[in-house]
């Protein structure tokens, strides 16, 4: 029961929905999420962590970068159903469409450069 509550709470925030929208497109590092959504590194990391802890995401460390993607293979069936519902709901939303366009222009940058993007 706690896991379902944690998952539903994680979906109750606009920033986290916007992040999931990006990750439906492709794997992202924290700096790409920052650029696409125009948010700070702290805010991006905190919200990615919440989605990861809820079971939606997997984390892969590569040198300086923390790369997040949807955990399609490891996701519980109820989480997969929630993701499908979220995906459908986000399809035609103007804000989410603009976020996806900004993601296409986002560049992977090192930690020093990422701090200056805030």
Secondary structure, DSSP 8 states (H G I E B T S, - for coil): -HHHHHHHHHTSSHHHHHHHHHHTT--EEHHHHHHHHT--HHHHHHHHHHHHHTTSEEEEEETTEEEEEE-TTTS-HHHHHHHHHHHHHHTT-HHHHHHHHHHHH-----HHHHHHT-
